[in-house]
Amino acid sequence: MNSRLLRRRLRTNESAWCLRANALCGRRATRRFFALISRLGDGVFWYALMAALALFGGRNGLAAALHLAAIGLASLILYKGLKHWTRRPRPCAADLRIRAWVAPLDEFSFPSGHTLHAVGFTIVTLSYVPALAWLLIPFAASVAVSRVVLGLHYPSDVLAATGIGSALALGSIWARNMASAALL
């Protein structure tokens, strides 16, 4: 099979997944849930987490909050650059049957910035406070799913963002650990 045919098949299958996921928002409760999760994933939840860690977490919490701020800035620069470079249209722009149930923050789809941040912030936070896994893992997963359900991203946007966010977070944790070891 040639690469052009393969790409077309993948695009068709991915659009079908988007259409099925987007139909879930036909239910008002589902639409409201994912719209709220998406809104919290805009930064509200993460900024509140950083503030709580800095205010109530002592020295470790302050270090975690600073690490989260750094990972947030690195994620922002990376995903904005990738979006500008790839210029992939959002599913709701490419297929008129797919509705954007919330307003997108920018024009392009790849990668999902919400997912990239959610994954990166979750991994970094759990390296400092593993007890928050019960809250952060389901929230990050919900943010990722919300992007497809709301018609704003393809599944591949979310999967790529998960990989990028994981690599960025794990790389920063490795660098932190190496720096700590060098100081000892």
C-alpha positions in Angstrom: 0.0 0.0 0.0 1.4 3.4 -0.9 1.9 6.1 1.7 -0.7 8.4 0.2 -3.4 5.8 0.4 -2.4 4.8 4.0 -2.5 8.5 5.1 -6.0 8.9 3.5 -7.3 5.7 5.3 -5.9 6.9 8.6 -7.4 10.3 8.2 -10.8 8.8 7.3 -10.7 6.4 10.3 -9.6 9.2 12.6 -12.4 11.4 11.4 -14.9 8.6 12.1 -13.6 8.3 15.6 -14.0 12.1 16.1 -17.5 12.0 14.7 -18.5 9.2 17.1 -16.9 10.9 20.1 -18.4 14.3 19.2 -21.9 12.7 19.1 -21.6 12.1 22.9 -22.1 15.8 23.4 -25.7 15.4 22.2 -26.4 14.6 25.8 -26.5 17.8 27.8 -24.8 16.3 31.0 -21.9 14.9 28.9 -21.4 18.2 27.1 -21.4 20.2 30.4 -19.0 17.7 32.0 -16.5 17.8 29.2 -16.8 21.6 28.8 -16.1 22.1 32.5 -13.1 19.7 32.4 -11.8 21.5 29.3 -12.2 24.9 31.0 -10.4 23.7 34.1 -7.7 22.3 31.8 -7.2 25.8 30.3 -5.0 26.5 33.3 -7.4 27.2 36.2 -6.9 23.8 37.8 -3.2 23.8 37.3 -2.6 27.3 38.6 -4.7 26.5 41.7 -2.6 23.3 42.2 0.7 25.3 41.9 -0.6 27.9 44.4 -1.8 25.2 46.8 1.6 23.4 46.6 3.5 26.6 47.1 1.4 27.8 50.0 0.8 24.6 51.9 3.5 22.2 50.8 6.5 23.7 52.5 9.8 23.6 50.8 8.9 20.6 48.7 5.7 22.2 47.6 7.5 25.4 46.6 10.0 23.3 44.6 7.1 21.5 42.9 5.3 24.7 42.1 8.4 26.2 40.5 9.0 23.0 38.6 5.4 23.1 37.3 5.8 26.7 36.2 9.0 25.7 34.3 7.3 22.7 32.7 4.3 24.9 31.8 6.5 27.4 30.0 8.5 24.8 28.2 5.2 23.1 27.1 3.7 26.3 25.9 6.7 27.2 23.8 6.9 23.6 22.4 3.3 23.2 21.5 2.9 26.7 20.0 5.9 26.0 17.8 4.5 22.6 16.7 1.1 24.0 16.0 2.6 26.8 13.9 4.8 24.3 12.0 2.2 21.6 11.3 -0.8 23.9 10.8 -3.2 20.9 11.0 -6.8 22.1 10.9 -9.1 21.1 13.8 -11.6 18.3 13.2 -14.5 20.8 13.5 -12.9 22.9 10.7 -12.0 19.9 8.5 -15.4 18.1 8.8 -18.5 20.2 9.1 -20.4 17.2 10.7 -18.1 17.6 13.7 -19.2 20.4 16.0 -16.9 22.4 18.3 -18.8 22.4 21.5 -16.5 25.0 23.1 -14.5 27.8 21.4 -11.0 26.7 20.5 -8.2 28.8 22.0 -6.3 28.8 18.7 -6.7 27.8 15.1 -4.7 24.5 14.8 -5.1 21.0 16.1 -1.7 19.3 16.4 -0.7 18.7 19.2 -3.3 19.1 21.9 -1.9 21.8 24.3 -4.4 20.9 27.0 -3.3 17.3 26.9 0.4 18.1 26.7 0.1 20.3 29.8 -2.2 17.9 31.7 0.2 15.0 31.2 3.3 17.0 32.0 1.9 18.7 35.1 0.5 15.3 36.3 3.8 13.5 36.0 5.8 16.3 37.6 3.4 16.8 40.4 3.3 13.0 41.2 7.1 13.0 41.4 6.7 15.3 44.4 3.4 14.3 45.8 2.5 10.7 44.7 -0.6 10.8 47.0 -2.4 13.1 44.5 -2.5 10.3 41.9 -6.2 9.5 42.7 -7.1 13.1 41.6 -4.6 14.0 38.9 -4.6 10.8 36.8 -8.4 10.8 36.2 -8.4 14.6 35.7 -5.6 14.4 33.1 -7.3 11.5 31.3 -10.6 13.5 31.3 -8.9 16.5 29.8 -7.4 14.4 27.0 -10.7 12.7 26.2 -12.5 16.1 26.4 -10.5 17.4 23.5 -11.7 14.8 21.1 -15.3 14.7 22.4 -15.6 18.5 22.1 -14.6 18.3 18.5 -11.3 20.2 18.9 -8.7 17.5 18.4 -8.1 14.2 16.6 -7.1 11.2 18.7 -3.6 11.4 17.2 -3.2 15.0 18.5 -4.0 13.7 22.0 -1.7 10.7 21.7 1.2 12.8 20.4 0.7 15.3 23.1 0.7 12.5 25.7 4.0 11.3 24.4 5.5 14.8 24.2 4.2 15.8 27.7 5.5 12.6 29.2 9.0 13.0 27.6 9.2 16.6 28.7 8.1 15.9 32.2 10.3 12.8 32.6 13.3 14.6 31.1 12.8 17.5 33.6 12.6 15.1 36.5 15.7 13.3 35.3 17.5 16.7 35.1 16.3 17.6 38.6 17.5 14.3 40.0 20.9 14.7 38.3 21.3 18.2 39.7 20.4 17.0 43.2 22.9 14.2 43.0 25.6 16.6 41.8 25.0 18.8 44.8 25.4 15.9 47.3 
